[in-house]
Amino acid sequence: MAITDLFDLNNDAYSLEGKITSVIFTDDGGTITGQGDATLYGTVKLTYNLKTNPKVPGQGIMTGTGMGIDEDGNLEIGHSMAYGNEMGMK
């Protein structure tokens, strides 16, 4: 399964072929890490942190960070955040 199969990416997104390297779930969330080959950035490392809302079952937030090296050798870092219901954590 590709990382891109897990998330809805807009049309401006670069393609990424990769794999999930670690999935750790806890009672209050978890962490998903992955690594892949992105067209512009070469090898990219991704980390998504999941946190449940203890007051509302099935609700929580996700924060993510992706890092890669661009064609000029610069470190590029991107961040994301999402919140909502039924994130697959109960």
Sequence and secondary structure as in RCSB ss.txt:
>XXXX:A:sequence
MAITDLFDLNNDAYSLEGKITSVIFTDDGGTITGQGDATLYGTVKLTYNLKTNPKVPGQGIMTGTGMGIDEDGNL
EIGHSMAYGNEMGMK
>XXXX:A:secstr
  GGGGS   TT   EEEEEEEEEEETTEEEEEEEEEETTTEEEEEEEEEEE TTSTTEEEEEEEEEEE TTS E
EEEEEEEEEE  S  
